Each structure stands twice: as C-alpha cells, then as structure tokens.
Amino acid sequence: MKFLDIIQGLKDNPDPSSAEGLVRIVDAIRPPKKNLKQASENLKALIQILQKHQWEKETLKLYFNHFLHSRHLVPLFTNSGILTNKGFFTEASERINSRILPRAYEDSDHTGAFNEIFHKSWDYLWINEIPYEDWISLFQELGLKEVDDLDPADVVFGQLINSILVLSQRVGALGLEQEILSKLPELEEYDSPFMVQNKDIFAYLDHIQSLDDFDRSDQNPDYKQILVMLNQCSDFSLVIRKNKRKYGADLYLTYLLSRLNQNIDRLRTLLRLVVNSPEKTPFRVELELFKNLVQAENQKNSLSEHFENNIKSLAFQVTEHAGKTGEHYIANTTKEWWSMLLSSMGGGFIVGFLSIIKVLIYYLKLPLFGEAVLYSMNYSLGFIGIHISHSTLATKQPAMTASKLAAALDETTKTKSEALQNLAEVIVKLSRSQFIAFVGNVLVAFPVAFLVAWGYNYLSGGQIAGPEKAMKLIHELDPFHSYAIFHAGIAGVFLFLAGLISGYYDNKSVYNKIPQRIRKHKFLNRFLGKRRTDNFSEYLDSNLGNLAGNFFLGIFLGCMGTIGIILGLPLDIRHITFASANFGLAFVSVGDQLSQYEIGITILGIVLIGLMNFLVSFSLAIFVATKSRGVSFNQRNELFKILLAWFALKPWQFFFPPKTPKTPLDLPEESHPL
C-alpha cells in the first residue's frame, strides 16, 4: 500500500511543481540492484492501484500534468546525452568535477528535476527491464497523449518545436566548422545539406504551427526532404570517418564528429515525435526518448563512457599507422624470415655497443639528472640508428603489428571460423618473427659486448665493467632474486607506448599535412634546394612516426631507473637484447667466478625477460587495436583451441616458416577444433 500513501500525500503538497512526489514514486518502483526484474512487478502494483482507486488516479494525473508544464523541456531535449562545445579534455574535467561537486540547474529547468527523480546511476538498467506493455498501461492510466496528438498551441508541443529548431541550427553550425570544411570544402556551397536542412525544418515547423490542415503524416514530401538532408549530413560525417587513412585523425575532429552525430540523432528522434504515422506503435518514440534521456543523465559523469565514445576513432588511426610502419616486422615467407634474422643481427650489433656506452656513463658518476639525460640519449640515438640502418630490435613487433591482428578478426564477409583462422595465422607468423628477432639480437649482442670487453682487457689490462658492476649486472638478470621480470614488464609497457607514439606521429603527419608544408617551406627550399627539400619531406612522410617512437622509447628507458631512485621505488627496465649484452660484458670480468648454476640461471633470466617484454607489449597493443575496431574476443576459447591444435600438430611453425607456400593452417580436417 506504499503507493497509496505516496499519492494521498500529494494533496498536502503546497507546491505542485515539486518533484518530491515523483521521487518517492520512482523510489518505490526501483528494485534492488541484484534483482532488476522486480521493477516490472513494482510498476504493475502501481498500475493496479490506479485502476482500483479513481480518486488517487485523478490526483496523480493532475499532479503529473502540473509538474510536466511547470518547467522548461528544451535544455533536457537539446543537451542531455549530447557533448558540449568545450572539447574533449574540458568535458572530461567537468565530469570529474561533477562527481565531487554535483552540477547546479535552474529551478525552471526539467533537467534538474529529472536528475532528482532518477538519481541512481543504474536507474536506466531497471527501466530497460520493464516490458513495453507495462509502460503503455501506465501512460494510459495517467491519460497521457502522444506528442503528435497534442495541439500545436500546447506548451509541451511548443517546447518540442523550439528544441527541434535549436538542434537544427546547431547541426548547421557544426557542419560549417573549419575542421570539417578543411576536409570537405564543398560544404561551403549554398546547397550544402547542413544549410538546407535548417531552412527546410524552419519552414516545416512554421507550417505546422500556422496551418490548421497541414499534413503532419510521415508521407509529407517536406518531411521526407528533411530526412534526406539529415541523412546527407550523416553521410558527410561518415565520409570523413571512412577516409581516416587519407585525412588522418585528431581528437578535436573526433569529438566534433561525435557531437555532430549526437545532435543529428536527437533531431531525428524529436522530428518523429511530431509526425503522424499509421504504422507507428503507440508511445514507441516517446518511450525510446525517455529511456535515452535516463541513460544519458545517469552516465553524464562517466569517464569510461566519454573515453569509449571519443577514443575509438583516434585509436583506430594510431594503430592503423603503427601497423603500416611495422609491415616489415612480420616474416611471411622463408626469405623474409632469413631477412628478419639478418636485420635483427644488425640490431644486436648496435645494442652491444649501446650497453658498453651505458656502463661507461655509469662510471662518470654524474648527478641523477645528467645521468638520466645521457642514458636517454644513448638509448634514443641508438634506436634511431637501428631504424636508419634498417635493423630490427626484438619485442617491437607486437606494438607495431597489433592492428593486423585486429584486422584479421574484423572480417564482415567471412564466417566466424574463417576469421579465427586468419587471426591464428597472423599470430603464428608474428610468433616466429618474434622468435627469430630474439635469436638474431641475442646471438650478436652477447659476442659483440664480450669481444669488445675482452679486447679492452687484453690491450689495457682493465675492465669495461669492474667486478662490482659486473656482479650487479649478473644479479639484475636473476629471475628469482631480483626484480628482473617485473622490470621486463615495465619495458614491455614502454615498448607498447612507443608503438602508439609511432602511429600518433604518423597520423599527425597526415592530418596536419606536414610533408606538404615542408615542401613549400621557403627557408628550407633556399637553404637545401628544392630537390633536397622534397626528398626530406618524403623521408619524413615515411619515417616520422618511427623516428619519434624510437626517440621517446629511449627517453622512457633511460629515465625509468632515475625516477625509481627519486621515488624510492624499485623501478627500472630490462630488455632481452640489452640483458644479453650486459651478460657478455659481465662475463669477461667475473665469468671465472660463476658456477654453472649461476650461468644457467642468468640465461634463464634473459629468456624470461624476453618473454615478459613480448607478452606485456603484445597484450596492451592488441587490447588497444581491438578496442579501436570494435572487435570482440568472445571467441577467444575457439581461437585458443585452433592454436593448441596447430601447436600439437605442427609446433615448428611457431618458430620456423613452412617449406611450402601453403598457409600454416593447412591442418587435417579431423584435427580442426571447430
């Protein structure tokens, strides 16, 4: 009987515009979070009371009517669930601040009352659980009319018209933003759909309010023309999204397009409210709008929802460019596999000298800042040298090729089984590419560091790494008595970030047209000459991302140990190639003091460091890549079965390329796990 008590209490309410009555009613309908279906039973209980008690029903109808007409609906219709013009980071900051200090709304704004009524962040969940028929029964008991049955002079109908006009003008203005016009200059023309839709909507709404016999059906040619214009507006937005490879992506542009599409979608919904359709299900559009508004207000302070809606397009572009620059990191054939071995041996050769230089910097005993700078420059310039010499550094493959893994699942024209086989094939190719890169790096980094240190000892009688430093290098590779594996995980995170940074800068090069601007740079053309300037711009077009990624990777690796010292935390990095080179340096100094067990543990530590580098970098990169493409991993069990069956039948293909050009998934039919 709680609903009877609540409704009977409405007669004592001195302010019929107060939301207190609705707050209490919704609180009574709201189910426990663990039993959302209970909401339907609670709503049915309210409907039964209204059917049995006429006075209470009339009281609630009168109260709801007063409440609905007491405030403005325009802000709720035009702002709820729609991004503001403040930009991505300001919007994120606003959401954080609103969690601490809730937003304030004008007393005349229905948005504040709406939030007061549906004040639980999960209200939209139980509202969606209530069947459509129960909502219709409630609306009928309350005597509500569909919007298209309202008189044009009705206050609610008038506010709906104003909301449509606000959204239409906003769509027109967003379509003429410079960021969009720079991609689609044809939108500046007089017949641009962004301009035309505003004129058509204004004329259409004017006719609704001024003409008594105006055709408000969904067959009205004017209404159909408006929908065509809005569809064209959406199409132009889609053109920019589909041509991200051509235009590049930008966080502001992504945010702008999201905001534009939200306004267009809301505009379509409100227009559907004012038209009549013989096939329209009663209250279907009204209920759809109501549910959308509740969810939008419940999630208005959600950072995850904000990032989910805006980062996907940018993440796609970053991983797409990272995948493009990392094509040479996957060995598809036997010839490419051997080429990968040679290029990784070149990387190991350079890392051998980088490890020596790092030890020499250590003996300078510089202040922390100076030491971090020199360590960082040693790494950065060395990695850039590896790139310029077309060599390969192991563990960079995952960050640079994760988009290809996501693309293997992102197949709309193939069956699930075929898509999973494609993904498994790319994983195995990447596995053997990573394996041979490890081998090439380690095979050369260790002997280079060892021979240089031995030669120095032979010629000078001294050691590059003294006994104390050498024992420290050995201890740092112990997987059981040091933080080697944890530090390898940190390095994996930085390898992942380097891949993203590479894609980010390649994307910025496309988006900001950096090569074209360099070609037209007057000073560079005078100083270098036109031919050299053109060559320089072409080189940056193909290599800017890789250069930036390698530079920042060096900064990350060089500064981590110093940051750990400053913070008093055990923070550092371990990379398999540097680990093998460090072992070579240390072995010259203290090799005769190491037992076979210590040598075996050190070698095991190097292997585990490489595995950790790979797993962390791969896991993070594939997560971002699949997130950016909307790919789901619900099929991961089937994928694991394919890989397991594959490894059981042909384990060598995870390490060596097949001798024939057949795909690695050419398994016997009976062995296929699906």
C-alpha positions in Angstrom: 0.0 0.0 0.0 3.0 2.3 -0.1 1.9 3.7 -3.5 -1.5 4.7 -1.9 0.2 6.6 0.9 2.5 8.4 -1.5 -0.3 9.5 -3.8 -2.5 10.5 -0.9 0.3 12.6 0.4 0.3 14.7 -2.8 -2.8 16.6 -1.7 -0.8 18.0 1.2 2.0 19.2 -1.1 1.8 23.0 -1.3 4.0 23.1 -4.4 2.5 21.1 -7.3 5.6 21.7 -9.4 7.8 20.0 -6.8 9.5 16.7 -7.9 9.2 15.2 -4.4 6.1 13.1 -5.2 7.7 11.6 -8.4 10.9 11.0 -6.5 9.0 8.9 -3.9 7.1 7.0 -6.5 10.2 6.1 -8.5 12.0 5.1 -5.3 9.1 2.7 -4.6 9.3 1.3 -8.2 13.1 1.0 -8.1 14.1 -2.6 -7.5 17.2 -3.9 -5.7 20.2 -3.8 -8.0 20.6 -7.5 -7.8 17.0 -8.2 -9.0 16.2 -5.7 -11.7 13.2 -7.7 -13.0 11.4 -6.8 -9.7 10.9 -3.3 -11.2 8.2 -4.7 -13.5 6.3 -6.2 -10.6 6.5 -2.9 -8.7 5.2 -1.0 -11.7 2.3 -3.4 -12.1 1.4 -2.9 -8.5 1.2 0.9 -9.1 -1.0 0.3 -12.2 -3.4 -1.9 -10.2 -3.8 0.7 -7.6 -4.6 3.4 -10.2 -7.2 1.0 -11.7 -8.9 0.3 -8.4 -8.8 3.8 -6.8 -10.3 6.5 -9.0 -9.6 9.4 -6.7 -5.9 8.5 -6.4 -5.6 8.1 -10.1 -7.1 11.6 -10.8 -4.8 13.1 -8.1 -1.7 11.6 -9.7 -2.9 12.7 -13.2 -3.4 16.3 -12.0 -0.1 16.3 -10.2 1.9 14.9 -13.1 0.2 17.4 -15.5 1.1 20.3 -13.3 4.7 19.1 -12.9 5.2 18.5 -16.6 4.1 22.1 -17.5 6.0 23.7 -14.6 9.4 23.7 -16.2 11.3 24.1 -19.5 11.9 20.9 -21.5 14.2 22.5 -24.1 17.5 22.1 -22.1 16.7 18.5 -21.4 15.9 17.7 -25.0 18.8 19.5 -26.6 21.6 18.9 -24.1 21.1 15.6 -22.3 23.3 12.9 -23.8 24.9 15.4 -26.2 28.5 16.6 -25.9 29.2 20.2 -25.1 31.3 22.5 -27.2 34.0 22.6 -24.5 36.2 20.0 -26.1 37.4 16.5 -25.1 39.6 17.3 -22.1 37.5 20.1 -20.7 34.5 17.8 -20.9 36.4 15.1 -19.1 37.5 17.6 -16.4 33.8 18.7 -16.0 32.8 15.1 -15.4 35.4 14.6 -12.7 34.5 17.9 -11.0 30.8 17.0 -11.1 31.4 13.7 -9.3 32.8 15.8 -6.4 30.5 18.8 -6.6 27.2 18.0 -8.4 26.1 20.3 -11.2 23.5 23.0 -10.4 20.5 23.5 -12.5 18.0 26.4 -12.8 14.7 25.8 -10.9 12.9 26.3 -14.2 14.9 23.5 -16.0 13.4 20.0 -16.1 17.0 18.6 -16.2 17.5 19.2 -12.5 14.2 17.6 -11.6 14.9 14.7 -13.9 18.2 14.0 -12.1 16.5 14.3 -8.8 13.9 11.7 -9.8 16.4 9.2 -11.4 19.2 9.8 -9.0 20.8 6.3 -9.1 23.5 5.8 -11.7 22.0 2.4 -12.6 18.3 3.5 -13.0 18.5 3.1 -16.8 19.1 -0.7 -16.2 15.8 -1.4 -14.5 13.9 1.0 -16.7 15.0 -1.1 -19.7 13.9 -4.3 -17.9 10.3 -3.2 -17.7 8.3 -4.5 -20.7 6.9 -2.1 -23.3 3.3 -3.2 -22.5 3.6 -2.2 -18.8 4.8 1.3 -19.8 1.9 1.7 -22.1 -0.6 0.6 -19.4 0.9 3.3 -17.1 0.7 6.0 -19.7 -2.9 5.1 -20.4 -3.9 5.2 -16.8 -2.3 8.6 -16.5 -4.2 9.8 -19.5 -1.1 10.8 -21.4 -1.3 11.7 -25.1 1.2 11.0 -27.8 3.0 14.1 -28.9 1.6 14.0 -32.4 -1.9 14.2 -30.9 -1.2 17.4 -29.0 -2.5 20.7 -30.1 0.2 22.9 -31.7 -0.7 25.5 -29.1 0.1 23.1 -26.2 3.1 24.3 -24.1 4.9 20.9 -24.3 4.4 20.8 -28.0 5.8 24.3 -28.3 8.9 23.4 -26.3 9.4 20.4 -28.6 9.3 22.7 -31.6 11.8 25.0 -30.0 14.1 22.1 -29.2 14.0 20.9 -32.9 14.9 24.4 -34.0 17.8 24.6 -31.6 19.2 21.3 -32.7 18.8 22.1 -36.4 20.7 25.4 -36.1 23.4 23.6 -34.1 23.8 20.9 -36.8 24.1 23.6 -39.4 26.8 25.4 -37.4 28.8 22.2 -36.6 28.7 21.3 -40.3 30.5 24.5 -41.2 33.3 24.2 -38.6 36.7 24.8 -40.1 37.9 21.3 -39.1 35.2 19.8 -41.3 35.4 22.3 -44.1 39.2 21.6 -44.4 38.3 18.0 -45.3 35.2 18.7 -47.3 35.4 22.2 -48.8 32.3 21.5 -50.9 30.1 22.0 -47.8 30.7 25.8 -48.1 28.3 25.8 -51.1 24.9 27.3 -50.9 23.2 23.9 -51.3 25.1 22.2 -48.5 22.8 19.8 -46.7 23.8 21.5 -43.4 22.4 24.7 -44.6 19.4 23.3 -46.5 18.1 21.2 -43.6 17.9 24.3 -41.4 15.8 26.1 -43.9 13.6 23.1 -44.6 13.0 22.4 -40.9 12.2 26.1 -40.2 9.6 26.2 -43.0 8.1 22.8 -42.0 7.6 23.7 -38.3 6.2 27.1 -39.3 3.6 25.3 -41.4 2.7 23.0 -38.5 2.0 25.9 -36.2 0.3 28.2 -38.7 -1.8 25.9 -40.9 -4.7 24.0 -39.4 -5.0 21.5 -42.2 -1.2 20.9 -42.7 -0.3 17.3 -43.5 1.7 16.0 -40.5 2.0 12.5 -41.8 5.3 10.8 -42.4 4.4 10.8 -46.1 4.6 14.6 -46.4 7.2 15.4 -49.1 8.6 18.2 -46.9 9.2 15.8 -44.1 10.9 13.3 -46.4 13.1 16.0 -47.8 14.2 16.9 -44.3 15.2 13.3 -43.6 17.1 13.2 -46.9 19.1 16.3 -45.9 19.8 14.8 -42.4 20.9 11.6 -44.0 23.3 13.5 -46.2 24.7 15.3 -43.2 25.4 11.9 -41.6 26.9 10.7 -44.8 29.4 13.5 -45.0 30.4 12.7 -41.4 30.8 9.1 -42.4 33.0 10.1 -45.4 35.5 11.7 -43.0 35.5 8.7 -40.7 35.9 6.2 -43.5 38.7 8.2 -45.0 40.8 8.4 -41.9 43.8 7.0 -43.7 43.6 9.9 -46.2 42.7 12.7 -43.8 44.3 11.4 -40.6 42.5 11.7 -37.2 42.5 14.3 -34.5 41.0 14.2 -31.0 39.2 17.5 -31.6 37.8 16.3 -35.0 36.7 13.0 -33.5 35.0 14.9 -30.7 33.4 17.2 -33.2 32.0 14.4 -35.3 30.7 12.6 -32.3 28.9 15.8 -31.2 27.5 16.3 -34.7 26.1 12.8 -34.9 24.6 13.0 -31.5 22.7 16.2 -32.5 21.5 14.6 -35.8 20.3 11.5 -34.0 18.4 13.6 -31.4 16.9 15.8 -34.1 15.6 12.7 -36.0 14.0 11.4 -32.8 12.2 14.7 -32.0 11.0 15.0 -35.6 9.5 11.6 -35.3 7.5 12.8 -32.3 5.7 15.5 -34.3 4.6 13.4 -37.3 1.7 11.0 -37.6 2.2 7.5 -39.0 -0.5 4.9 -39.4 2.2 2.2 -38.7 3.7 3.9 -35.6 3.4 1.9 -32.4 1.8 3.9 -29.7 4.2 5.8 -27.5 7.2 3.9 -29.0 9.2 7.0 -29.9 8.3 8.7 -26.6 9.4 5.7 -24.6 12.6 5.5 -26.7 13.4 9.1 -25.9 12.6 8.7 -22.2 15.0 5.7 -21.9 17.7 7.5 -23.8 17.4 10.6 -21.5 17.5 8.5 -18.3 20.6 6.6 -19.5 22.3 9.9 -20.7 21.7 11.6 -17.3 22.8 8.5 -15.4 26.1 8.4 -17.3 26.7 12.1 -17.6 29.6 11.9 -15.2 31.0 8.7 -16.6 34.6 9.0 -17.8 34.6 5.5 -19.3 31.6 6.3 -21.5 33.2 9.6 -22.5 36.5 7.9 -23.5 34.7 5.0 -25.1 32.8 7.3 -27.5 35.7 9.5 -28.5 38.9 7.5 -28.4 37.9 4.7 -30.7 38.3 6.6 -33.9 41.6 8.1 -32.9 42.9 4.7 -31.6 42.0 3.1 -34.9 44.1 5.7 -36.7 47.0 5.4 -34.4 47.1 1.6 -34.6 46.4 1.7 -38.3 49.5 3.8 -38.9 51.5 1.8 -36.4 50.6 -1.3 -38.4 51.6 0.4 -41.7 55.0 1.4 -40.4 55.5 -2.1 -38.9 54.7 -4.2 -42.0 58.4 -5.3 -42.2 58.2 -6.7 -38.7 56.2 -9.8 -39.9 58.0 -12.5 -41.8 55.5 -14.1 -44.2 57.9 -16.3 -46.2 61.2 -18.2 -45.7 63.1 -15.4 -47.4 61.6 -12.8 -45.2 62.3 -15.0 -42.1 66.0 -15.1 -43.0 65.9 -11.3 -43.8 64.5 -10.8 -40.3 67.4 -12.8 -38.8 69.9 -10.6 -40.6 68.2 -7.3 -39.7 67.9 -8.4 -36.1 71.6 -9.3 -36.0 72.3 -5.8 -37.1 70.1 -4.6 -34.2 72.1 -6.8 -31.8 75.4 -5.5 -33.1 74.3 -1.9 -32.3 72.9 -2.8 -28.9 76.2 -4.4 -28.0 77.9 -1.0 -28.2 74.9 0.8 -26.5 75.4 -1.5 -23.5 79.1 -0.6 -23.3 78.4 3.1 -23.6 75.8 2.8 -20.8 78.3 1.2 -18.5 80.8 4.0 -19.3 78.2 6.6 -18.5 77.6 4.8 -15.1 81.3 5.3 -14.3 81.1 9.1 -14.9 79.1 9.3 -11.6 77.1 12.2 -12.8 74.2 13.8 -10.9 70.9 12.0 -11.3 69.6 14.4 -13.9 72.7 14.3 -16.0 72.9 10.5 -15.8 69.3 10.2 -16.9 69.8 12.6 -19.9 72.9 10.7 -21.1 71.2 7.3 -20.6 68.2 8.5 -22.6 70.3 9.9 -25.4 72.3 6.7 -25.6 69.1 4.7 -26.0 67.3 7.2 -28.3 70.2 7.7 -30.7 70.9 4.0 -30.7 67.3 3.1 -31.5 67.2 5.7 -34.3 70.4 4.2 -35.6 68.8 0.8 -35.6 65.9 2.2 -37.6 68.1 4.2 -40.1 70.3 1.1 -40.7 67.1 -1.0 -41.4 68.0 -3.2 -38.5 65.5 -4.7 -36.0 65.1 -4.6 -32.3 63.3 -7.6 -30.8 59.9 -7.0 -28.9 59.0 -4.0 -31.1 56.9 -6.3 -33.3 53.8 -6.6 -31.1 53.3 -2.8 -30.7 53.8 -2.2 -34.4 51.6 -5.1 -35.8 48.7 -5.4 -33.4 46.4 -3.7 -35.9 46.9 -6.6 -38.3 45.8 -9.0 -35.6 42.6 -6.9 -35.0 42.0 -6.7 -38.8 42.2 -10.5 -39.1 39.1 -10.7 -36.9 37.5 -7.6 -38.4 36.0 -9.5 -41.3 32.4 -8.9 -42.2 32.4 -11.0 -45.4 33.8 -14.2 -43.8 32.4 -16.8 -41.4 33.5 -16.9 -37.8 35.7 -20.0 -38.5 37.5 -18.3 -41.4 38.0 -15.1 -39.4 39.5 -17.0 -36.5 41.8 -19.0 -38.8 43.0 -15.7 -40.3 43.8 -14.4 -36.8 45.6 -17.6 -35.8 47.7 -17.4 -39.0 48.8 -13.9 -38.2 49.6 -14.8 -34.6 51.8 -17.7 -35.7 53.6 -15.5 -38.3 54.2 -12.9 -35.6 55.4 -15.7 -33.2 58.1 -17.0 -35.5 59.1 -13.4 -36.5 59.5 -12.6 -32.8 61.4 -15.8 -32.2 64.0 -15.1 -35.0 64.3 -11.5 -33.9 65.2 -12.7 -30.4 67.7 -15.1 -31.8 69.3 -12.5 -34.1 69.6 -9.9 -31.3 71.0 -12.3 -28.7 73.3 -14.1 -31.0 75.1 -10.9 -31.8 74.6 -8.6 -28.8 76.4 -11.1 -26.4 79.5 -11.8 -28.5 79.9 -8.1 -29.6 79.8 -6.9 -25.9 82.0 -9.8 -24.9 84.6 -9.3 -27.6 84.9 -5.6 -27.1 85.2 -6.0 -23.3 87.8 -8.8 -23.8 89.8 -6.8 -26.3 89.8 -3.8 -24.0 91.0 -6.1 -21.2 93.7 -7.6 -23.4 95.0 -4.3 -24.6 94.8 -2.3 -21.4 94.6 -4.8 -18.6 91.4 -3.1 -17.3 87.7 -4.0 -17.4 84.9 -2.0 -19.0 82.7 -3.4 -16.2 84.6 -3.8 -13.0 83.9 -6.8 -10.7 81.4 -4.9 -8.6 79.5 -3.6 -11.6 79.7 -7.0 -13.3 78.2 -8.8 -10.3 75.5 -6.2 -10.2 74.7 -6.8 -13.9 74.6 -10.6 -13.2 72.3 -10.1 -10.2 69.9 -7.9 -12.2 69.3 -10.8 -14.6 68.4 -13.3 -11.8 64.7 -14.1 -12.3 64.2 -15.3 -8.7 66.3 -13.0 -6.5 65.8 -9.7 -8.4 63.0 -7.6 -10.0 64.2 -8.7 -13.4 60.8 -10.0 -14.6 58.9 -7.0 -13.1 61.4 -4.6 -14.8 60.9 -6.5 -18.1 57.2 -5.9 -17.7 57.8 -2.1 -17.4 59.9 -2.2 -20.5 57.1 -4.0 -22.3 54.7 -1.1 -21.3 57.2 1.3 -22.8 57.6 -0.8 -26.0 53.8 -0.6 -26.3 53.8 3.1 -25.8 56.5 3.5 -28.4 54.3 1.7 -31.0 51.4 4.1 -30.2 53.6 7.1 -30.4 54.8 6.0 -33.8 51.3 5.7 -35.0 50.3 9.0 -33.4 53.1 11.0 -35.2 52.4 9.3 -38.5 48.8 10.2 -38.0 49.7 13.8 -37.2 51.9 13.9 -40.3 48.8 13.0 -42.4 46.3 15.2 -40.5 48.5 18.3 -40.4 49.9 17.7 -43.9 53.5 18.1 -42.6 55.3 16.8 -45.8 53.3 19.2 -48.0 54.1 22.1 -45.7 57.8 21.2 -45.7 57.9 21.1 -49.5 56.6 24.6 -49.5 58.8 26.0 -46.8 60.7 29.0 -48.2 63.7 28.8 -45.9 64.3 25.1 -46.4 64.0 25.5 -50.2 66.6 28.3 -50.2 68.9 26.5 -47.8 68.7 22.9 -49.0 67.4 23.4 -52.5 64.1 22.2 -53.8 65.2 18.6 -54.6 66.7 18.0 -51.2 63.7 19.6 -49.5 61.4 17.3 -51.5 63.5 14.3 -50.5 63.5 15.4 -46.9 59.7 15.7 -46.9 59.3 12.3 -48.5 61.5 10.7 -45.9 59.6 12.3 -43.0 56.3 11.1 -44.6 57.5 7.5 -44.3 59.6 7.7 -41.2 58.4 10.4 -38.9 56.5 8.0 -36.7 59.3 5.6 -36.3 61.8 8.3 -35.5 59.5 9.8 -32.9 58.7 6.3 -31.4 62.3 5.4 -31.1 63.3 8.7 -29.6 60.6 8.6 -26.9 61.3 4.9 -26.2 64.9 5.9 -25.4 63.6 8.6 -23.1 61.3 6.2 -21.3 64.0 3.5 -20.8 66.7 6.0 -19.9 64.7 7.8 -17.2 63.0 4.9 -15.5 65.8 3.9 -13.2 66.4 7.5 -12.2 62.7 8.0 -11.4 62.8 4.9 -9.3 65.7 6.3 -7.3 64.0 9.6 -6.8 60.7 8.0 -5.7 62.5 5.3 -3.6 60.7 2.6 -5.6 62.3 -0.5 -7.3 61.6 0.9 -10.8 63.9 0.1 -13.7 63.7 -1.6 -17.1 65.1 -4.9 -18.6 65.2 -5.7 -22.3 66.3 -9.1 -23.6 68.8 -7.6 -26.1 70.5 -5.4 -23.5 70.3 -8.2 -21.0 72.3 -10.5 -23.2 74.8 -7.7 -24.0 75.2 -7.0 -20.3 75.8 -10.6 -19.6 78.6 -10.5 -22.2 80.2 -7.5 -20.5 80.0 -9.1 -17.1 81.2 -12.5 -18.2 84.6 -11.0 -19.2 85.1 -9.7 -15.7 83.7 -12.4 -13.4 83.0 -15.3 -15.7 85.6 -17.5 -13.9 83.8 -16.8 -10.6 80.4 -18.0 -11.8 79.1 -21.5 -11.2 77.3 -23.5 -13.9 74.1 -23.0 -11.9 74.6 -19.2 -11.9 75.3 -19.2 -15.6 72.2 -21.3 -16.2 70.0 -19.0 -14.0 71.3 -16.0 -15.9 70.5 -17.5 -19.3 67.0 -18.4 -18.0 66.6 -14.9 -16.8 67.4 -13.5 -20.2 64.8 -15.8 -21.8 62.1 -14.9 -19.3 62.9 -11.2 -19.7 62.3 -11.5 -23.5 59.1 -13.5 -22.9 57.9 -10.8 -20.5 58.8 -8.0 -22.9 56.8 -9.7 -25.6 53.7 -10.7 -23.5 53.2 -7.2 -22.0 53.8 -5.3 -25.2 51.6 -7.7 -27.2 48.7 -7.8 -24.6 48.5 -4.0 -24.4 48.8 -3.4 -28.1 46.2 -6.0 -29.1 43.8 -4.6 -26.5 44.0 -1.1 -28.0 43.9 -2.4 -31.6 40.8 -4.5 -31.0 39.2 -1.7 -29.0 39.7 0.7 -31.8 38.0 -1.6 -34.3 35.2 -2.7 -32.1 36.4 -6.3 -32.3 35.2 -8.7 -29.5 37.2 -11.5 -28.0 34.1 -13.6 -27.1 35.5 -16.2 -29.4 38.9 -16.5 -27.6 38.1 -20.1 -26.5 37.7 -21.2 -30.1 40.9 -19.3 -31.1 42.8 -21.0 -28.3 41.6 -24.4 -29.5 42.8 -23.6 -33.0 46.2 -22.5 -31.8 46.5 -25.5 -29.4 45.6 -28.0 -32.2 48.0 -26.2 -34.5 50.9 -26.4 -32.0 50.2 -30.0 -31.3 50.4 -31.0 -35.0 52.9 -28.5 -36.3 54.8 -26.9 -33.4 57.8 -25.9 -35.5 55.7 -23.4 -37.5 55.6 -21.2 -34.4 59.4 -20.9 -34.8 60.2 -21.6 -38.4 58.4 -20.8 -41.7 56.8 -23.7 -43.7 58.8 -25.0 -46.6 55.8 -24.8 -48.9 53.7 -21.7 -49.6 50.6 -23.3 -48.1 49.1 -21.5 -45.2 50.1 -22.7 -41.7 46.5 -23.6 -41.0 46.5 -26.3 -43.7 45.7 -28.9 -41.0 43.9 -32.2 -41.4 40.1 -31.7 -41.3 39.7 -34.1 -38.5 42.1 -32.2 -36.3 40.3 -28.9 -36.6 39.0 -27.9 -33.1 35.8 -26.3 -34.6 
